[in-house]
C-alpha cells in the first residue's frame, strides 16, 4: 500500500470532513478508486505516487514516509 493511500483512507473515515475538505479545495468530491492493481514501476499508480511525493516535498519541505 502507498503511504498517501493510507492518508486518503484515514481522511475518508470522517466522511463529512472529507466532503467539506474536497469541496473547499476542489469544488467537488474526489472519489477514491481501489480497483487498480498494477504496481509496476511505470504504472499509473506508481507514477502518481512519485508525483505526489515530489509535490509533498515541495509543499512541506519534508519527505513523505516510505
N, C-alpha and C positions, 0 to 999 in steps of 0.2 A: 504494500500500500504506500502511496505517496504521502509525504507529510502534509501537503496542502489539502489533500483529500481528507485527512483526519480533522484538520481545522474546519473544513467545509461541513463535514458530517456533524461535528460538535456544534457549529453555528445553527444547523438545522434542528438540533434538539430543542431549540426555542423558536418555534415557527413564527410567532407574531413578531419577535425581534428580528428574525431573519427577513421576513416580508418587509418590515419597516426599513431596515438597512438597505435592502435591494432597491426599494422604491426611492429612497433618499439618494442613493448613489448611481443607480442605473435607469431609474424611472420605469422599471419592470422587474418582475421576479425572475431570476435566473434559475431555471430548473436543472437539477443535477442528474446526469446520465451515468449510471454504473454498469452499463451493458458492454462497454469496450473492454476487451481483454488483452489486446495486443500491447505488450510491454517491451517490444524490441527497441533497440537504440534509436531508430528513426521513425518510430510510430508517432501518431498524433499525440498520444498520451505522454510519451517521454519528451517530445519536443515542447509541448505545453508546460510540462514540469520544469524543464530547463529555462524557459522564458519566464515563468513565474518566479523561479529562484533569482534570476537576474533582476527582475523588477522589484522583488522584495528587498534585495541588497541595495538597489538604487534608492529606494524609498526609506529604508530603515537603517542602512549602513551596517547591517549585520547579516550573516548568512542564516538562511532557513535551515534548521537542523536536518541532517540526512541520516 
